[in-house]
Amino acid sequence: MAGRVTLKLSRRIIDAALAAERDLSSDLSVEDLADYVGVSDKHFQRCFRQIFGESPKSYVRRIRLQRSAYFLKWSDVPVIQIAMQAGFRTHAGFTRAFAKAYALTPQQFREARDVAPFLSARELPNQGLDLDHLEASRLIVRVQHRPAWRVAAMRHIGPVESMASIWPTMVEWASRQGLLSKDSIFLGIHNDYWDPLAEDKYRYDAAIVVPDDFSEDDFREDDQVNMITLPASDVAMTEFSGSLRQADDVWRRFAEQWLPISGYQIRTVFAYDRYPVDLVTGSVLQNIIKTLMGIRATFCLPVKK
């Protein structure tokens, strides 16, 4: 029976996974990632599977395909370029892998009107909404430039419905670091999209923006925090208040209706929610965890012209 992965090792392995995600076009091998963590290949693979529920090879392949689905739907980048950016060396190899995962060729997926990469990583029923006739103008969207942010993030890996459970630990850590104030910026970073076969592997980061001079030297060995830099970007934003299920509908309208007519394109491969301070530090958090209701957030989509 394999032993429990220590928090220190878990942090290093998640950091290695983040490094692989940042450049999916590279040929990082299991050996490279194990060296990055500082353990043997066999031990790395065993611990990785405990944390992520799949092998490193399966994980990277799944994320490559998810990223490809995202760009197929939300950009006009040529299919061959998407394939190369995702680490596939040939158009034919990419097409075979994508069709096996999504039961559609990349071009069919791009043209299909009844599938979309949801930010909840779930394919949800339409619930009677005729998305072709909803007015994008009903969304009040503003676009502002956001400077680069350094954020401290704790990662949730599991079902979408349980992602809020990471926040008490994150808030306790931020309090210990003296980062909590009325001006704190809390972000929920969504790293996964349309993948109905991997609902139990959803990657969500509970994050707080930290000062530029914030040092990792004060981290304890058992802290589950990784440092991430969000590059400077124009960001499209719309306000939301409601349930998780309603959030899925708003995100769909935001991405499928407002974006195509806005003149903007997706800039990065993630989107995020910005939460008011009282949502994650007060009793409202417990209501979210228990009932998945009462969410207030600014939905943020990094974009470019």
Secondary structure, 3 states (H helix, E strand, C coil): CCCCCCHHHHHHHHHHHHHHHHCCCCCCCHHHHHHHHCCCHHHHHHHHHHHHCCCHHHHHHHHHHHHHHHHHHHCCCCHHHHHHHCCCCCHHHHHHHHHHHHCCCHHHHHHCCCCCCCCCCCCCCCCCCCCCCCCHHHCCEEEEEECCEEEEEEEEEECHHHHHHHHHHHHHHHHHCCCCCCCCCEEEEECCCCCHHHHHHEEEEEEEEECCCCCHHHCCCCCCEEEEEECCEEEEEEEEEECHHHHHHHHHHHHHHHHHHHCCEECCCCEEEEECHHHHHCCHHHHHHHHCCCEEEEEEEEEEC
